[in-house]
């Protein structure tokens, strides 16, 4: 198994939530010589510095400061997101009914709901408590099958195979965790123990369920990766793998990891927040230098793309059929769902050429609608030219997604060329 895929598997195993993904990302960056700074510090960056900053627990920026001022050489940026569709436990979730302890959930983003039924699920999230008179938050992760969405027998739902499996989000999306009335108190004790605190310290917690089945290689030649959260933590891992291996160049290289893309990005953690602009301006040192830098920059927005499915060919454009293990795809949309232009597309094609990677293009059917992503949000917020790209995958938004192993290595290599600034823009 190649190091890139082994690294991705480990990354996915330890990233059941967006905040866990940022924690793992920070550990990876620190191991590779990056130093943490903070949003409430005074920044004084200099050429060659390798730094990262975390904001709101699930958003991170990592950067390698270039040898020239950003007003002259600009930024080479990658944007990805750390969240995935799934289910969040309700604030007051518990009910004991018909002899079972259950937890209510809210749907987060657009998961393929049916794929989550009858799976072994753990719970991960964060706990808030007071420590030395300071409001503190810690992460927790219960890696045991403590909850489950049980499906009804086919005898009680005889049209499921014909009409599709359906579940009412309020009435039927119920996590079963036991059969005793004190099960919720036991669960809270497990959460506190995982966070390393006493249960009486807990003020509040937020949690989400995750599939505890580990990532696996699949296919007769093991050329596919099967895992939860490939969309879009695989792009996040690729961006980190790229920025931790480049050398300081003329331009400043930056990777942004955003949360909440799956629900529109309009949060304090998302791409529509002021985080990106604030980081870029603080690196620039002055407002005018920031504006000059943006005009000399380019952003690669990386988010997975739909691969052609032989059983659903008519869902794809006849002229656009991205395939697994055939290289990253550039995403285009006349309606503005993606930020790619002919110029930014050409830029990424050149990156792929120098990286020795094949390249594909993706466009939705003309009678369909493209999905949304980070690119247009970042582009409209900063004015920086952007190209939307992604590795093709099957089973997108399923509890277990499927991607090509070769594509991951190719994406990393394309990102290295981009961050290294090997292609002149002006």
N, C-alpha and C positions, 0 to 999 in steps of 0.2 A: 504494500500500500504506500502510495506517495505521501511525502510529508505534508503536502498541502491538504490532502483529504483527511489524514489522521488529525491534523490540527483543527480542521473544520468539525470533525466528529466530536472531538473533545470540547470545542467551543459551543456546539449545539447542546451537548449533554448538560452543560453547566449554565445554560441560559433559558430557564423556563419562563422568565418574564423579561420585560424590557429593562428593568432596573438590574436584574441579575446579569443581563447581557452587557450593560455598561460596566458593572463591577468586574466581570471577566475581561472586558476590553481594557480597563484601567490596569489590571494586573499584568496583562500581556504587554502593554506599553511600558510599564515600569520595568519589567524584566528586560526590555530591549533598550533601556537607557533613557526613557522619557521621564521628565520631572513634572509633578503636578503643581499647577498654580490655581488660584481661586478667583472667582469673579469679584470678590470684595478686597482683593489685593491691589496694590499699585503695580502695574505691569511695566517692565523695562526689558524688553526682549532685544536680543542681538543676533547677528548672523551665526548660523550653525546651531542655535538652540533647538532642542527637541523637547516639546512641552505638551501638556494636555490639561484641559479644564473640564470639570463636570458641573452641570447646572440642573437643578430640579431632579436629581437622582437618576433620571433615565435619559439624559441628553449629554453628549460629550463632543468635544472638539480636540483633535490632536494635530499638531503642526510642527513642521521643520522650517525654521526661519531661513530664508534665502540669503545669498551673499550680496545681492543688490537690494536697494530700497524698493519696497513694494510699489511706490509711485512710478518707478521705472520698469519693473519687471512683472508686476501683478501677482495674482494668486493662481495656483493650480489646485482646484477644489474637487473633492468627491463628497457627494451627499448620499447617505443611506438611511434606512430606518430600522429600529430595534424591536418593534412590536409585531405581533401576529394576531390574526383573528382567533377568537375563542370565547371564553365565558368568565365573567367576573362574579364573585359571590356577592349577594346583596348585602347592604348594611345591616339589616335585621333579617337574617336568612332562615332562621331555624323554625321547623315545625315538626311535631310528633303526631303522625296520623296513620291510621290503619296498622298500628304496630311497628311503624318504621320511622326512624329519624331521617329527616330530609333537609337539604339546604336549597333555597331558591337562588337563581342566577339571573344575570342580565347578559344578553348577547353583546359581545364586543366585536365591532367590525362585521365582516361577512363570512363566517365560517360555513363550511358545508356540514350542516348540523348532524345529518344522519351518520356521518363517519365517526362522530364522537360517542355514539351509543355503544354500550357493551364493551367499553375499553377500561383498562386499569388506570385510574387517574390519581395523581397526587395533587397537593395544593402548595402554592408558593406565593409570596407577596412580601409585604412590609408591615412592621409593628411600630407604633408610636408610643413612647413612654417618657417619663421624666427621669433624668439622670443628673445629679448634682445641680438641681434646679434649672436644668436646661431641657427643653423639648427635644427629644432624640428619636431617630428612626433607624431601625435595623431590618435587614432582610431575613426571611425565613424560607425554608424549602423542605417539605415533607415528601421524601422520595418513596413512600410506600403507597400501595393501592388503597387509600383510605376512603375514596368515594367512587361512585359509578353512576352513569345514566343507564338504568336498565330499560330495555325495550319491551313492549308488550309482545306476547306470543302471537305468531302469525294467525292463530285461530281467532284472536280478538281483533285482528287488524288485517283481514283477508285481502284487502285491495292494495296493500303496501307494495307488492311486487309489480302490480299493474299500473297504479297511479302515482307511485313514489311514496317513500316514507315521509310522513309529516308529523310535526310535534308542535303543539301550542306552547309558545315561549313562557307564558305565565303559569299555565296549569300542568303541563306535562314535562317541562325541562326541570326535573327535580333530581338532585344528587342524593343518593341513598348512602348514609354513613354508618348505620347501625340499627339496633332494635330496642335500645334502652333510652329512657327519657332524659338521662344525664349525659348522652353522647356528645352534645355540643360543648358542655363544660370540659369533657375529656379532650375534645379537639382543640379547644383554646389552650389547654395545658400543653398539648403537643406543639402548638404554634409558638408559645412562649419559650418552651424548652429549645426548639430549633433556633430561635432568635438569641438564646443565651440569657434570658431574663426570667424573673418569676412571674407567674400568671397574674398576681395581684398588682404588678407594676403596669400591666397593659392598660392603656387608655383606649386605644382603637387599633384596628388592623384592616388592611385590604388584602384580598386574596383572589387568585384565579387558579383554575384547574389546568393541569398539563398531563400529557401522556407520558407515563413513566417508562414505556418501552424505549430502549436505547436505539440510536441510529444504526443502520445496517447497510452493508453493500448488497446489491441485488443484481440479478441478471446472470446469464450463463457465463459471462466474462467479468462479472462484478464491476460493470462499468456504469452502474447507477447507484445513487445514494438515496436511501429512504429514511426520512426523519420528519419530526415536527419542526416547524419554524424555519424551514429553508428560505421561504419568503418572509422576511428578507434578511435574516441573519447570515445567510451565505454571502450576500453582497457586503455586509458589514465586515465579516471575517476577511473577505478578499481585500477590502480597502485597508484594513489594519495590516494584513500581510504585506501589502505594497508599501505603505508609509514607513513601516519598521525596517525595510531593507534598502530604501533609497539613500543616496548621499545628498548633503546640502547642495543645492543648485542655485542658479541666478534667482529664480522665482521662489516664492514661499509656497510650500505644499501643505494643504490642509485637508483633513477628513472630518466631516460632520456626521454624527450619529444622532438622529432625531427619533422621538417617540411619537405615538398617536397618528401615524400616517393612515392606519386602517380606519380611522374615524374622522378623517378630513384635515388633520394637522393644525387645527385652530385651537391650540391649547398652549399653556406655558412651556410645555415640553416639545411642541411640534415645530415643523418647518415654518409655519406662519407666525411663530413667536419672533421677538427681536433678537434672539440669541445669535443667529448667524451674523447679522449686521453689527451687533455689538462687538463680537469677537474680531471680525475683520477690521473694524475701525480702531480697536485698541491695539491691534498689531501694527496698523498703519501709523499710529502715533498722533495724527492730526486729521481733522475732518476733510480738509482739502486733499491730503495725500490719499485718504480712503477713497474719495471719488475718482482720483486719477488711477488708483490701483484697480478699481472695479472695471474701468474702461479697458484695462490691459489683461483681464483675467478670463478664465473659462472654467465651467463647472461640468463635471460628469455626474449626473444623477443616476444611481444604480439601483434598480428594483427589478425583480424577476418578471419574466414575460411568458405568455402561454405558448407552449410547444404544440405542434400539430398532433392531433390525436386521431389515429386511424379509424376509430369508431364514431367520431364526431367531426368528420372532414368538413361537412357543410357549415359548421360553426366558424370556419376560418375563411379568410379571403383566398380566392383561387390563386392570387398573385403573391401571397405572403404566407409561407409555411415554415416557420422556424423549427428546427429539429434538435433533439438532444445530442450533445457531444459534437455539434457542428459549429461551435463558436458563439460568442455573445451576439445579441441582436440589438440593433438600433431601432428605437421606437419612434414612429412618426404619426402625426395626426393633424389633419387640416383644421379640425375643430378646436385645437389648442389643448387637448388632453395631455399632450407631451410637448416639451419645450424645444425639441430638436428642429434645427433648420438645415438647409443644404450646407451651409458653412460649418456648423458644429458637427453635422454628420460626417462631412469630409474629414474633419479633424480626428474623429474617433476611428475612421477607416485607416488613416495614416498611423494612428497609435497601434492598431491591430497589425498593420503591415510591418512595423518595426518590431513588434512583439512576436511575429511569426504565428499569429493567430488567424484562423478563418473568421469571417464576419457575416452576419445575416441581418435582415431587416424585418421589422414587424409593423403591420398596419391592420386595423380591424376591418371587417367587412363594411362596405359602403352603406349597407342597410342596417348596420349595428352601431354600437356605441363603445368607444374606448374606455378602459378603466382610467382612474386618476392616479397620480403619483406625486413625488416631491418636486420634480423639475420645474413645472410652471410656477409653483408657489415660490421657490427660491429665486427663480429668474425675475418674477414680477416684483419681489421684495428688494432685490439688490441691483437689478439691471444688468447682471452678469450673463453673457451668452451661455447657454446650457444645452447639453445633449443628454437625452434620456436613453439609457441602455439597460440591458438585463440578460441574464442567462435563461434560456428556455427551460421550462419545467412542466411536468404533468401533475395532476392531483393538487393543483394550487388551492389553498385554503382548506384542504382536507386535514384531518388529524394526523395523517402520515403523507407527506409530500414526496415527490420523486424528481430527481435532477441528475444530469450527467456529470460524471466525475472529471472528464477531460475539460469540460467547460469551465470548471472552477479554476483550474490552473491557467487556462487561457485568459480569464478575466483578471486574475492577479497580474499576469504579465502585461496586459493592456494598461492596467492602472499604474503599474510601475513606470511605463513609458510616459504616461500622462503627467504623473506627479514629478518625474524627473525633469520635465520641461524640455524634452528632446525635440519638440516641434515648435518652431518659431511662429508667433501669431502676428507680429508687426515688425 
